[in-house]
Amino acid sequence: MFSKPTRDQVIALAGVFQACQLVETLAKNGSIPSDRFNVCIESLFQKNPESTEAVFGSMQHLQLGIESMQELITLQSRGKQSDTLRYVVGVVHLSKKLRQNKTMLNLIGERLEQASRQAEHFSTSHSNVVANLAQVYQDSISTFRHRIQVNGYANYLQQDSIAQRIRCLLFSGIRAAMLWHQLGGRRRHLILNRKDILAQLRELRVSL
């Protein structure tokens, strides 16, 4: 028997769902709120956060992820699927592949250091920083055999600026999935501990 998912695990998992929900919205609508995008980008630069919450700035910044996870886990229980949930599964899988590749992890660490310095010079969400992070994703995680197929409108997906932001969001989701794993989160929790996760989510929503 394994322990129930903790508050910190569910916070990290909310980060995964938030990034994946934003991928779906951006691919289908062509735009997302800049503040929510910035939360995801800034999480990539958090090296030694004081807490799990600090990775995302505050619980308020994770409202979309908390609400999305609550809704989608409930839908999943009824046998329904969504693009966001499919992206979550893909992100968790890619985070496992990345954990097993120390060379790639080191490379990403070095490239993120460079991007962090660039972000200090410009801003976190500056187009140069976004393009740089998207390139890091392409040069590393995109080389894995498993690819996340993003559904959306071709007119949006063919725009460089949108494609770059989607890569950044997936990057952010993978970072959150790795944090979730570091905190003891496992894929079986998503299957066997839905009720416990939903109970944690209800408590988190109270604190919003």
C-alpha positions in Angstrom: 0.0 0.0 0.0 1.4 3.4 -0.9 0.8 6.8 0.8 -1.9 9.2 -0.3 -0.8 12.1 -2.5 0.5 15.1 -0.5 -0.5 18.8 -0.8 2.9 19.6 -2.5 2.5 16.8 -5.0 -0.9 18.1 -6.0 0.4 21.6 -6.3 3.2 20.4 -8.7 0.6 18.4 -10.6 -1.6 21.5 -10.9 1.4 23.1 -12.6 1.4 20.3 -15.2 -2.3 20.6 -15.8 -2.1 24.4 -16.1 0.6 24.3 -18.7 -1.3 21.6 -20.7 -4.6 23.4 -20.5 -2.9 26.6 -21.9 -1.4 24.5 -24.7 -4.9 23.4 -25.7 -6.3 26.9 -25.4 -3.5 28.5 -27.4 -3.6 25.9 -30.2 -7.4 26.3 -30.6 -8.0 30.0 -29.8 -4.7 31.5 -30.9 -4.2 33.4 -27.6 -3.9 33.0 -23.8 -3.7 35.5 -21.0 -0.1 36.8 -20.8 0.0 36.6 -17.0 -0.7 32.8 -17.0 1.9 32.3 -19.7 4.4 34.2 -17.7 3.8 32.0 -14.6 4.8 29.0 -16.7 7.9 30.6 -18.2 9.1 31.9 -14.8 8.7 28.4 -13.3 11.5 27.2 -15.7 13.9 29.6 -14.0 13.2 28.5 -10.4 16.3 26.5 -9.4 16.2 26.5 -5.5 12.6 27.5 -4.6 11.7 27.9 -0.9 8.6 25.8 -1.4 6.6 24.0 -4.1 4.2 26.9 -4.2 7.1 29.3 -4.8 7.9 27.7 -8.1 4.7 29.2 -9.4 4.8 32.4 -7.4 1.6 31.8 -5.4 -1.5 29.6 -5.2 -3.5 32.2 -7.0 -1.2 31.8 -10.0 -2.2 28.1 -10.2 -6.0 28.7 -10.2 -6.4 27.5 -13.8 -4.4 24.3 -13.2 -6.3 23.5 -10.0 -9.7 24.0 -11.7 -8.6 22.2 -14.8 -7.3 19.2 -12.9 -10.5 19.0 -10.8 -12.7 19.0 -13.9 -10.6 16.6 -16.0 -10.1 14.0 -13.2 -13.8 14.0 -12.7 -14.4 13.6 -16.5 -11.8 10.8 -16.6 -13.8 8.9 -14.0 -16.7 9.0 -16.4 -14.5 7.6 -19.2 -14.2 10.9 -21.1 -10.9 12.2 -22.5 -9.7 15.6 -23.5 -6.7 17.0 -25.4 -5.4 18.6 -22.1 -5.4 15.2 -20.4 -3.6 13.6 -23.3 -1.0 16.3 -23.1 -0.6 15.6 -19.4 0.0 11.9 -20.0 2.6 12.9 -22.7 4.3 15.4 -20.5 4.6 12.9 -17.6 6.0 10.3 -20.1 8.6 12.8 -21.5 9.6 13.9 -18.0 10.5 10.2 -17.2 12.6 10.0 -20.4 14.4 13.2 -19.5 15.1 12.0 -15.9 16.8 9.0 -17.4 19.1 11.1 -19.6 21.6 12.9 -17.4 23.5 14.3 -20.4 20.4 16.0 -21.7 19.5 17.2 -18.2 22.9 18.9 -17.9 22.6 20.5 -21.3 19.2 21.9 -20.5 20.5 23.2 -17.2 23.3 25.1 -19.0 20.9 26.5 -21.6 18.4 27.6 -19.0 21.2 29.5 -17.2 21.9 31.4 -20.4 18.1 32.0 -21.0 17.8 33.2 -17.4 20.5 35.8 -18.0 18.8 36.8 -21.2 15.5 37.2 -19.3 17.2 39.5 -16.8 18.4 41.7 -19.7 15.0 41.8 -21.5 12.0 40.3 -19.6 10.8 36.8 -18.9 8.2 36.9 -21.7 10.2 38.9 -24.2 10.0 37.3 -27.7 13.8 36.7 -27.7 13.6 34.7 -24.4 10.5 32.8 -25.6 12.3 31.9 -28.9 15.4 30.8 -27.0 13.5 28.5 -24.6 11.5 27.1 -27.5 14.8 26.3 -29.2 16.2 24.6 -26.1 13.0 22.4 -26.1 13.5 21.6 -29.8 17.2 20.8 -29.4 16.6 18.4 -26.4 13.1 17.1 -25.6 11.9 17.2 -29.2 14.6 14.7 -30.1 12.9 11.9 -28.1 11.0 9.4 -30.2 7.8 10.1 -28.4 6.3 13.4 -29.6 3.2 15.2 -28.2 0.9 15.8 -31.1 -0.9 19.1 -30.5 -4.4 19.5 -31.9 -5.6 22.9 -33.0 -6.2 25.2 -36.0 -3.5 25.0 -38.6 -3.6 28.8 -39.0 -2.4 29.2 -35.4 0.0 26.2 -35.3 1.8 27.4 -38.3 2.6 30.8 -36.7 6.2 30.8 -35.3 5.2 32.8 -32.3 2.4 30.4 -31.3 4.5 27.3 -32.0 7.3 28.8 -29.8 4.9 29.5 -26.9 3.4 26.0 -27.2 7.0 24.5 -26.9 7.6 26.7 -23.9 4.4 25.6 -22.2 5.2 21.9 -22.8 8.7 22.6 -21.4 7.1 24.2 -18.3 4.7 21.2 -17.9 7.7 18.8 -18.0 9.5 20.8 -15.4 6.4 20.6 -13.2 6.1 16.8 -13.8 9.7 16.4 -12.8 9.0 18.3 -9.6 6.0 16.2 -9.0 8.1 13.0 -9.3 10.8 14.5 -7.0 8.1 15.0 -4.4 7.0 11.3 -4.7 4.2 11.7 -7.3 3.7 8.6 -9.5 1.5 7.8 -12.5 -0.4 5.3 -10.4 -1.7 8.1 -8.2 -3.6 9.5 -11.1 -5.3 6.2 -11.7 -5.8 4.8 -8.1 -5.9 8.0 -6.0 -8.4 10.2 -7.8 -10.6 10.7 -4.8 -7.6 11.7 -2.6 -6.4 14.1 -5.3 -9.8 15.6 -5.6 -10.0 16.1 -1.8 -6.6 17.9 -1.9 -7.9 20.1 -4.8 -11.0 21.1 -2.8 -8.7 22.2 0.0 -6.4 24.1 -2.3 -9.4 25.9 -3.9 -10.4 27.1 -0.4 -7.0 28.8 -0.1 -7.4 30.7 -3.4 
